[in-house]
Amino acid sequence: MYRFLLTPRWWGINVFAVLAIPFCIFMGSWQLSRFEDRVDTHRQQEDRSARAKTAAARPLDRLLPVDKVTSGRQASARGHYDAEHQLLVPDRTLKDKHGERQGFYVLTLLRTDHGKALPVVRGWLPGDAGTKADTAKVPAPPKGEVTVTGALQASENQGTDGVQAGGGLPRGQLGMISAASLVNIVPYDVYDAWITLTDPQAPLHPVPPAAAEGSGLDLKAFQNLGYTGEWFVFAGFVVFMWFRLFRRESEAAKDAALGLLPGTDEPADELADEPSDETADEPADGTADEPGKATDVAAGRGA
């Protein structure tokens, strides 16, 4: 009954199923592990952020380059502010007890003793960076040599929230906090990192550090979870289709064994025994209404 499983067609179906099911399960498990790694990294980042708030600040050079471990750590640097190149970063949202508020960052470059400049976000102010009434509230940076302490952050990129990478901003504004964006604005080298001050001047509000890229439960993390479900669904679909084809073929084999023709419920031998329409119309004595025989009979009678 199941000899159809040995046909070339079913050999191909079986080989495909045997290879496809483990592959789908492997890919689903891999996507699930990616999601679990992001969850673990997110928890570790939260723990590091909590410890960083109370940990002692370390010199900036010891924490570079910025990675998932050093992002959010308290860093310190010494130098003097370059007030001539103070920049405003527009359209930045601050989440606090009052909810989400729209405003702008105040960024000032710190010329360190090593010659490079460190972008320092001194704080956040509500309002529009293009309005004089709002920008007039920006306090002047401290003069002379200062030591700044804040949370270390990696340079922003086009995927960072709030970034305006298209350009076209007025003079004195910056769309993305990165060394690549500042290289054509200031005449000196800039660190490929920045810090946000923990205790800014009034009326500035502190900017909370952002989680390192790839360490939070962002859209990509939930995409991994969605792909996990898709691969397991694919594996289940392969199993379902195999059993469906197997059931159809086995039923067809049973029908063939009983002599049932496709589309009928009667055995093929019973159908063969039934008289055809032409046979049923013939006379019982076996004579046929043929024109030639009828003429011969009429001629005999006339004679």
C-alpha positions, -999 to +999 in steps of 0.1 A: +000+000+000+028+023+008+050+014-021+045+049-035+070+061-009+097+044-030+089+064-061+114+091-073+088+118-066+084+108-029+122+103-026+125+140-034+097+150-010+112+130+018+147+144+013+133+179+012+114+173+045+144+157+062+166+187+053+141+215+057+127+206+092+161+206+110+172+237+091+141+256+102+145+245+138+182+255+138+174+289+124+146+295+149+168+285+178+196+308+165+172+337+163+159+329+198+195+329+211+201+363+195+170+377+213+181+361+247+216+376+242+200+411+238+179+406+269+209+396+289+229+425+275+201+449+283+201+437+319+238+439+322+237+475+308+210+484+333+232+470+361+263+489+348+243+521+345+231+518+381+266+511+393+281+539+372+259+565+389+277+558+422+311+546+409+341+569+410+349+586+377+379+574+358+402+593+334+388+596+299+417+580+282+413+548+302+378+543+290+384+547+253+374+534+228+337+534+239+321+499+238+292+482+255+312+479+287+325+515+290+294+532+276+276+550+305+307+549+328+316+580+347+346+597+329+365+628+339+386+652+318+405+684+324+408+714+301+391+746+292+359+752+273+359+767+238+331+792+241+335+803+205+324+769+192+294+763+215+267+744+195+230+737+200+216+702+191+180+708+181+149+686+184+160+665+213+134+649+236+139+646+274+120+621+294+115+630+330+088+630+356+069+656+335+067+632+306+084+638+272+094+674+264+109+688+233+140+710+234+177+711+226+211+701+239+238+726+248+271+712+235+305+729+243+339+715+233+364+710+260+400+715+249+419+689+270+455+689+280+462+663+254+453+686+226+421+669+215+387+683+222+360+665+240+323+672+231+305+679+264+267+681+265+263+705+294+226+700+296+191+703+280+168+732+277+131+732+266+121+752+236+133+758+200+170+761+192+161+786+165+143+810+188+163+838+204+140+838+235+149+802+242+186+804+233+190+834+255+185+811+285+217+792+277+243+800+304+279+807+294+304+780+300+328+783+330+360+801+322+395+789+329+407+754+335+380+730+347+375+693+354+343+678+340+327+646+350+299+628+332+286+597+316+307+585+286+288+580+253+297+567+219+294+590+189+259+591+174+251+578+140+222+580+115+202+554+134+203+573+168+170+588+179+167+626+172+196+627+148+193+651+118+219+637+094+205+656+064+222+688+072+208+722+063+208+734+099+215+771+107+249+782+118+256+773+154+235+741+154+246+705+151+224+676+139+246+646+151+271+645+179+301+627+164+337+634+155+327+631+118+302+660+121+325+682+140+356+678+119+345+705+095+333+729+122+363+731+146+400+736+136+413+708+159+410+671+165+380+658+184+375+626+205+353+599+189+331+601+220+313+626+242+300+629+277+269+642+293+274+661+326+259+646+357+254+679+375+249+708+350+245+745+356+211+759+362+188+762+343+202+733+323+187+698+329+209+667+329+207+645+299+205+608+309+229+585+292+216+563+264+221+526+263+249+513+241+239+504+206+229+468+203+225+464+241+189+474+245+155+459+238+150+479+206+132+470+174+159+447+162+156+426+193+119+420+188+126+414+151+148+384+163+118+372+183+095+375+153+119+356+131+121+329+157+083+323+154+085+324+116+111+297+114+092+274+138+060+280+118+079+270+086+090+238+102+054+230+113+042+238+078+066+213+062+054+186+086+018+194+079+023+194+041+042+161+043+013+144+062-013+159+039+005+146+008+011+112+024-026+109+034-038+118-001-014+093-018-023+065+007-061+070+001-054+069-037-035+037-032-064+022-012-089+032-039-067+016-065-065-016-045-103-018-043-105-012-080-122+022-076-118+046-105-110+083-097-142+103-093-165+072-087-176+051-057-181+018-077-154-008-084-140-008-119-152-045-126-188-036-118-187-007-142-173-030-169-202-055-165-229-029-170-243-029-206-236+001-228-263+022-242-258+007-277-262-028-264-293-020-244-310-007-276-306-039-296-336-063-300-338-093-278-337-118-307-303-104-318-316-089-350-306-055-358-325-028-376-302-027-405-314-012-438-299-040-460-317-068-441-351-050-441-349-047-480-341-084-484-371-094-464-394-072-484-381-086-517-387-122-506-423-115-497-429-099-531-416-130-549 
